Structure formats: structure tokens, C-alpha cells
Amino acid sequence: MVEVIRSTQALPESYKATWKLDMRERKNLLIANLAALAILFIITPLIFAFASSVRPNESYRFSLTGVSGLLDIFVLVIVLALMLLVHEGIHGIFIWIFTGTRPKFALKVYYAYAAAPGWYLAKWPYFITAIAPLVVITALGLIAMTFVPLSWVFAMMLLVIFNASGAVGDAWVALALLKRKPSVFAQDDGDVVTFYESV
């Protein structure tokens, strides 16, 4: 029986690659982006409904015209940038916790990532690392909507919506990981996530 450890830089000899998600492949990138778009359409009315329930009698709408439109677009850009920083920062914190080393950060055209090249994380540490930004940002964003000034509610809504949509790759990996043996290790190089298991 293989002892499951948090992280290692050397796999046991019996371990082989059994699953891979390569975001450099057009097919995977297309699937991820279509899924992100679908989630965007599904979650947006839910978040608006939540905001309306915790802050009744308020109106939340996005404008593309006039001064209000310019302000909304500015808020959208700032929220997107903030979401990327916070999302990848949370990944990075957990990579550091589980490996003791600084993560590698990168920004690509269609996605950003925090990676742990050269490291293999056990099942649950990697699951936590993968899913943490979705859980943390969603929870804090929903809580924040209940008490931040009204002028900030729209920004919090956007933060939760875009983070959930942008977490498609994380959810993809996390769901695949749940189907694996407890002894599985995951290697995250940013563009590519590979699972290794004893065969």
C-alpha cells in the first residue's frame, strides 16, 4: 500500500500518468470556454435574484450608454482584473501551503493560472487547491452583498459571477479527481494537469 503524502517531487516507481487536461489543445479550450459561457448565463439571474432578496427594493442593471455606461464598463474591467488576481492568488496560497514553495503565475490570452511545476500533490490537497477560489470568492462575495454600501453591490455581483464562470477548468479537474483512487497524485504545470496513479 502506497503512503499518501501531501506533496512530493519524486513519484513512486509504480506510478504512471492516467489522465491529463491540456488547455493548450483547442478542443479543451473550446469546451472550457463554452462551459464558462453557459455558467455565465445560468448563474447571472441567480446572483441577481440573491442580491434582490438581501437588498430588496434596489435596482441592479448594467448600462452601456452615457456616463452611467462608462462607469459600469470601468467597474467591469476593474472587477475582472481583481477577480483574476484574487482567484490565482488563492490557488497560489494553497500551492505554497502544500509544497512550501512559491507557485508559478502566468497570464494567457484566454486564461490565467497558478502552477506548481515539479511537484505532485496528493488527492485532497490538490482538490482543495483547485476548488478553493470558487468556494472562497463565492462565499465572501455573497456575504459582502448583504452589508457593503449599495454602490458596491453591483461590483460584488460581477465578482461572484465572473469568478464562477472562470472556474470551469478548476471544476473540470476537481470533478475528474473525485473519480480517482485516494492514492492519486496530481501535477499542475499550469497549462497541463496530469494525474498519476499506481498501475
N, C-alpha and C positions, 0 to 999 in steps of 0.2 A: 504493500500500500504506500502510495506516494504522499509524503507530508505536504500539506498545503501551507504555503507561506505567503506573506503579503506581497513581496516583490523579490525578484532575483534578476541577475544579469547573465545567468547561465542555466539553461533548461536541462532537466534530466535527459539522459541519452535516449530514453524510450519515447520522448515527445516528438510529435510531428504536427505540421500545420494541417488543420482540418476545416477551417472556414476563413474566408477573407472578404472584407469590404474595401474595395479600392475606389475612392472617389475621383480618381483621375480617369476612370473609364466613363465614356459618355453615357452609357446605359444607366449606370448607377447614379450619375449626376442628374440625368433626366428624371429618373424615378424619385430621387430625393427632392428635386425642385417641384415636381408635380404634386407630391405628397405635402410639401410645405405650403403650396398654394391652396390645396384642399383644406388643410388645417386652418389656414388663414380665414377662409370663407366660413368654416364651421365655428371657430372659436370667437370670431368678432361679434356676432349677435349675442353670444353667451356672456361675453365680458361687458357689453353694453347693458344687457339685462341685469347683470350683477351690480354694475355701477348705479343703475337706476333704482335698484332695490335698497342699496345702502345710502344713496344720496338722492332721495325722491324729490320730484318737482324741479330737477335740474335738467338742462338740455346739453347733450354732448354730440356735436356733429363736426365734420371735417369740411373746410371750405377751401376752394382753390381760387377764389376771386377776392379782389380788394385787399385792404390792409389785413383783414382777418385771415384771408387765404395765405398771404405771405408769412404771417405769424405761425399758422398751422403747419406750413411746409417747413419752416425753420425748426419748429418743435419736433416734427417728424425726423428730420435729419439728425438733430441732437440726440433724440431718443435712440435711433438706430445705432449711432456711434457709441453711446453709453451702454446700450444692450450688448454690443459686441465685446466691449472692454470688460464688463461685469461678468458676462457669460463665460468667456475664455479665462478670465481671472479666477473664477470659481473652479473650473477644471484644473487650472494651474495649482491652486492651493491644495487640492486633493492629490494631485500628482506629487507635489512636494511632500505632503504628509506620508504618502505610501512608499515613496522612493528615497526621500531625503535629498533629492537633487532638484536643481532648477529646471522647470519644464521648458520646452522649445515652443515659442509662439510664432505664428505666421498668418498673414492675411492674403488670401487668394481672391480672384475676381468674384467667385460665387460663394465663397465660404471662408471662414477663419478657423484656426484650430490651436489648441494647446496639446503638445505631444510629449511622450516620454521615450524617445528613441533609445534603444539598447536595453530597455527594461521590460520585464514580463510581470504583469500584475495578476494575482490570483482572482478568482471569480468575483467574490463580493467586494473587495477593494476596487476592482475595476468597474463593477456595476455602479457603485456609489459615485465614483469619479465621473462616469458617463452621464448619469441621470441627475446629479446634484444641481447643475444650473437650472434645469427645468423646474425642479421642486422648490428650490430656494427662491428664485426670482418670482415664480408664480405665487408662492405663499406670501412673500413680503409685499409684492405688488397688490395683491387682493387686500391684505391688511391695511396697506397705506391708503388705498382708495377710501377707506372708511373715516380717515381723520385728517388727511392732508388738506391744505387750502383748496377751495373749489377750482382755482386756476391751475392746480397741479394734477387734478384727477384725470384729465384727458391724456396727459403725458404718462401717467401710471398705467392707464388702459393700453396705450400703444406699446409700452414696455412689455407688459404681460403678453399681449397678442403677438408681437414680433418675436419675442423670445420663444414662445411655444411653437410658432411656425418654424423658427430657425433651429429648433432642437430635433428636427426629423432624423438627422444622422445619428445623434445620440440615442434616440429611442430605438432606431433600427438595430444598432449594436447591442443595446441593453436587452431587447426582446430576444435577439439571437443568443445572447449569453445565458438567458434563463433556461434555454433548452439544453445547455451543455452540462457535462459532469461537474461535480463540485471541485474536482482537481484540475479544471481547465485553467490555462494561463492566457492572458491577452497581451499582445504587443501593439502599442499605439504609436505609429510613426507620423501621425497627423493626416496625411493623405490616405494611408492604408492602415486598417486594423486587422490583425490576424490572430486567430485563436489556435492554441496548441494544446493537444491532448495526448495522453499515453495511448499508443496503438499496439 
